[in-house]
Amino acid sequence: MDKFKQLETFVAVATKGGLSAAAKLENVAPAIIGRRIDALEARLGIKLLIRTTRRVTLTQEGQAFLENCERILQDLDTAENAVALGSVQAGGQIKLSAPGGFGRQHVAPLLPTFTHRHPAVQLHLDLSDRYVDLINESIDLAIRIGQLPDSNLISVKLADNPRVIVASPSYLSQHGTPQTPQDLTQHRCLTLGQESAQHRGWLLKSSPHDPRQLGYIKVRGDLACNDGSALLDWAIKGYGLAWRSMWEVRGALSRGQLVTVLNEYAAPPVGIYAVFPDKRLLPLRVRLLIDFFKQTYGDTEYWLTGKVTQ
């Protein structure tokens, strides 16, 4: 039996709510639809549907399988339509994940431009600072910042992300400007708290002349928050020094609300990455989105103006 016919039948039964409704679509007997589902479950060795005389419901495995089947069939339809039109066009749904702060500032504002260029693509954006499981949560693409853990995922570097220590001019006028990393221990520092990666301290060069000599400086302060935007607001209001990503503070620096300190001790920049499951054939829509991010983030003008080059 054709595997795709089994998938089409399963999707029809799951979305229409029963064997009879799916059978009407093909003008065949419900028994034929039932045999296809039986064959599919036997081939997979797992129960996908719970069938009673009144209704059909999906098992947990069936729900996950349905999402993948819909995506596969949509990809097939997109490919066939593209060939029929004599050109390659991107279409289908992309489930995209990004960190909350970065996603709000530098992912969400870009997506309308992408969908305008590719109107057959539908984007679903999930903003979360938790570590999203791409495979089990059926995420097509994730944007991640910083050092990536070893995994079976594939990553593409989109841009560098320098990290800087910032303070307001009023804070520095009142408390002085640190000249070495060790001076930070005498300053009021704004931190992300013990739950974040910053619990080890702020990573800086031990010597301004050797980028390989890196060390964590334990800082202290009476204000901590797990939200980067709150730390940025505190820093602008003069409540202390903060160690933040350049993407977050660039606007405040250009407006003169903040200035950087200890630049010669700054650690090498971390990366901004596109991460996706290991797939031999990455859908065209996902490849185009990765290229779009890479082109946008690689444009110096974007980081100065926030505008996408048309």
Secondary structure, DSSP 4 states (H G I P E B T S, - for coil): --HHHHHHHHHHHHHHTSHHHHHHHHT--HHHHHHHHHHHHHHHTS--EEE-SS-EEE-HHHHHHHHHHHHHHHHHHHHHHHHHHTS----EEEEEEE-HHHHHHHTGGGHHHHHHH-TTEEEEEEE-SS---TTTTT-SEEEEESPPPS-S-EEEEEEEE-EEEEE-HHHHHHH----SGGGGGGS-EEB--TTSGGGG-EEEEEETTEEEEEEEEP---S-B-S-HHHHHHHHHTTS-EEEEEHHHHHHHHHTTS-EEE-GGGBPPPEEEEEEE---SS--HHHHHHHHHHHHHHT-HHHHHH-PPP-
